[in-house]
Amino acid sequence: MIFRYISILIIAGLLSSCAALDELLATPIPPTPTETPLPTATIIWFPPSVTPTLQTFSTKAPTPEMRPGLGEIILTDDFSKSSLWDIASSNQASTDINSNRLTIAVQSGVYMLSLRHDLILDNYYAEITAQPGLCRGEDNYGVLIRASAGTYYRFVLACNGTVRAERITNGARLILQQPLPTGDAPPGAPGNVRIGVWAVGREMRLFLNGRFQFSISDPSFPSGTIGVFARSTGETPVVVSFSDLVIQSVEYNP
């Protein structure tokens, strides 16, 4: 009887242990947590760039016409008549017309000019070709406008490649334009240059080979004739020839 009771207790204990084990096995075991990988950076092969703003450039105003109002040709001179110009000759200087050229030759330190006769002009545009045959350094030549016996404006081309303008009043010289370098004046001799002067009222503009050089303003001499000159400033002679004079009228009101 006692043995039977002990057996019952043992069986009950075993059953209780199995039930506990079954309960333990039935309980789900949570999964082991895994590490979440860090996000990797996305490679941008063509990054966006700032769209450049188009730069605007100012447009230069067109160059104004520097010889306005040109009209008809009022005079041409092919230098075939020596009676139309001052002609002279000495041991120091000479002017001569030959082969449709007026040639001025001067010795060292001498100045010589020649004026056209029977011509009085006020507003006009004149062109003449100059050809220095012997000229160097500060030796010079050029044209005279609104000229009379002792007064005129003088546009000077020096053989060092500069140009200037002067007013001559009975031997007294006033510089109206200081020397300016230019690529249009022949640097010495031989050379060839087309000299143009646009004169209206008190304003006078110099052109070389059709290109504007400078402008002067002076009311002293409103009219006169046209002339040419040559000067030697050094120890050597100067020889310059002039040809193909053309004068046009100008209808322009500043």
C-alpha positions in Angstrom: 0.0 0.0 0.0 2.8 2.4 0.9 4.7 1.2 -2.1 1.8 2.0 -4.3 1.5 5.5 -2.9 5.1 6.2 -3.5 4.8 5.1 -7.1 1.8 7.4 -7.6 3.9 10.4 -6.3 6.8 9.5 -8.6 4.5 9.3 -11.6 2.8 12.6 -10.7 6.2 14.3 -10.4 7.3 13.0 -13.7 4.1 14.2 -15.4 4.6 17.6 -13.8 8.2 17.9 -15.1 7.1 16.9 -18.6 4.4 19.5 -18.6 6.9 22.1 -17.6 9.3 21.0 -20.2 6.6 21.0 -22.9 5.6 24.5 -21.8 9.3 25.6 -22.1 9.6 24.1 -25.6 6.3 25.6 -26.7 7.5 29.1 -25.9 9.0 30.7 -29.0 12.6 31.9 -28.7 12.9 35.5 -30.0 15.4 35.8 -32.9 18.8 37.2 -32.3 18.8 40.9 -33.4 20.9 41.6 -36.5 22.7 44.9 -37.2 21.1 47.2 -39.8 23.7 48.2 -42.4 24.5 51.9 -42.7 23.2 53.5 -45.9 25.9 54.0 -48.5 26.4 57.4 -50.2 25.0 57.7 -53.7 27.6 58.7 -56.3 26.5 61.7 -58.4 28.4 61.4 -61.7 27.2 64.7 -63.2 26.6 67.2 -60.3 24.3 70.1 -61.2 26.1 73.4 -61.9 24.9 77.0 -61.8 23.7 78.1 -65.2 26.0 81.1 -66.2 24.3 84.4 -66.9 25.1 85.7 -70.3 27.2 88.8 -70.1 26.1 91.7 -72.2 28.6 94.0 -73.9 27.9 97.6 -74.7 27.9 98.4 -78.4 30.1 101.3 -79.5 28.4 104.1 -81.3 29.4 104.3 -84.9 32.2 106.7 -85.8 30.7 110.0 -86.9 31.4 111.2 -90.4 34.4 113.5 -90.0 34.0 115.1 -93.4 30.3 116.0 -93.5 28.7 118.0 -96.3 31.1 117.2 -99.1 29.8 118.6 -102.3 30.9 118.9 -105.9 34.5 119.4 -107.0 35.2 123.1 -107.5 38.8 122.9 -108.5 41.5 120.5 -109.7 45.1 121.2 -110.4 47.4 118.8 -112.2 50.4 121.2 -111.8 50.8 121.7 -115.5 50.9 125.5 -115.4 53.7 127.1 -113.5 52.0 130.5 -113.7 49.4 129.4 -111.1 52.0 129.0 -108.3 54.9 131.0 -106.7 58.0 129.9 -108.6 61.5 131.0 -107.4 65.0 129.8 -107.4 68.2 130.7 -105.5 71.3 129.0 -104.0 69.3 128.3 -100.8 65.9 127.2 -102.1 63.8 126.6 -105.2 60.3 125.8 -106.4 59.7 124.3 -109.8 56.8 122.7 -111.7 57.8 119.9 -113.9 56.1 116.6 -115.0 52.9 117.5 -113.2 54.6 118.1 -109.9 55.5 121.1 -107.9 58.9 120.4 -106.2 60.4 122.4 -103.4 64.1 121.9 -102.6 65.7 123.7 -99.7 69.2 123.6 -98.2 70.1 123.1 -94.5 68.1 125.4 -92.2 65.9 126.9 -94.9 62.1 127.3 -95.2 60.3 127.7 -98.5 56.7 128.0 -99.4 54.6 128.3 -102.6 51.0 129.8 -102.8 48.5 129.3 -105.5 47.4 132.4 -107.3 43.9 133.9 -107.8 42.2 131.6 -105.3 40.2 132.6 -102.2 38.3 129.9 -100.3 36.4 129.8 -97.0 34.6 126.4 -96.5 36.0 123.5 -98.5 37.7 120.1 -98.4 41.1 119.9 -100.2 43.4 117.0 -100.9 46.9 117.0 -102.3 49.6 114.2 -102.6 53.0 114.8 -101.0 56.1 112.8 -101.9 59.2 113.5 -99.7 62.3 112.6 -101.7 64.9 113.7 -99.2 63.8 114.2 -95.6 64.9 113.0 -92.2 64.4 113.6 -88.5 62.5 116.8 -87.7 62.6 118.1 -91.3 59.0 118.8 -92.3 56.6 119.7 -95.1 52.9 120.1 -95.5 50.0 122.4 -96.6 49.0 126.0 -95.9 45.3 126.9 -95.8 43.5 130.2 -95.6 46.7 131.8 -96.6 47.8 135.2 -97.7 51.2 136.8 -98.0 52.1 136.8 -94.3 49.2 134.9 -92.5 48.1 131.3 -92.7 47.4 128.0 -90.9 50.1 125.4 -91.4 49.6 121.6 -91.1 53.0 120.1 -90.6 54.2 116.5 -91.3 57.6 115.9 -89.8 59.9 113.2 -91.1 60.0 111.6 -87.6 56.4 110.4 -88.0 54.5 113.2 -86.2 51.9 115.8 -87.3 51.0 119.2 -85.8 49.3 122.5 -86.6 50.4 126.1 -86.3 49.1 129.6 -87.0 51.5 132.0 -88.6 50.9 135.8 -88.3 53.5 137.9 -89.9 56.3 135.6 -88.9 55.0 134.9 -85.4 54.2 131.2 -84.8 51.4 129.9 -82.5 51.2 126.1 -82.0 47.5 125.1 -82.2 48.2 121.3 -82.0 51.2 119.8 -80.4 53.1 117.1 -82.3 51.2 113.8 -82.4 52.7 110.4 -83.6 50.9 108.9 -86.6 51.4 105.8 -88.7 50.1 107.7 -91.8 53.0 110.2 -92.2 56.0 108.7 -94.0 58.9 108.1 -91.6 61.5 109.8 -93.8 62.0 109.4 -97.5 61.1 108.2 -100.0 57.4 108.3 -99.1 53.9 109.1 -100.3 51.0 110.5 -98.4 47.6 112.0 -99.4 47.0 115.1 -97.2 43.4 116.3 -96.7 42.0 119.4 -94.9 38.4 119.9 -94.1 37.8 123.6 -93.2 34.4 124.9 -92.1 34.0 128.2 -90.1 36.6 128.2 -87.3 37.1 124.4 -87.4 39.8 122.7 -89.5 40.4 118.9 -89.6 43.5 117.1 -90.9 43.3 113.8 -92.7 46.2 111.6 -94.0 45.4 108.9 -96.5 41.7 109.5 -95.8 42.1 108.9 -92.0 41.2 111.6 -89.5 44.2 112.8 -87.4 43.0 115.8 -85.3 40.9 119.0 -85.3 41.8 122.6 -84.5 39.5 125.6 -83.9 40.6 129.2 -84.5 38.6 132.1 -85.9 41.6 134.3 -86.9 41.6 133.7 -90.7 38.2 132.9 -92.3 39.4 132.6 -95.9 42.4 132.6 -98.1 44.3 130.6 -100.7 46.1 127.2 -100.5 49.9 126.6 -100.4 52.6 124.0 -99.8 56.0 124.3 -98.0 59.1 122.4 -97.0 61.7 123.1 -94.3 65.1 121.7 -93.4 65.8 121.7 -89.7 69.1 119.8 -89.8 72.3 119.8 -91.8 70.9 118.1 -94.9 68.7 119.4 -97.7 65.0 118.6 -98.0 63.2 117.8 -101.3 59.4 117.3 -101.4 57.1 117.1 -104.5 53.3 117.9 -104.5 50.7 116.7 -107.1 47.0 116.1 -107.8 45.3 118.9 -105.9 41.5 118.4 -105.7 39.1 120.9 -103.9 35.5 120.1 -103.0 32.8 122.4 -101.8 31.3 121.8 -98.3 27.7 122.5 -97.4 27.6 122.1 -93.6 26.3 124.1 -90.8 27.8 123.2 -87.4 
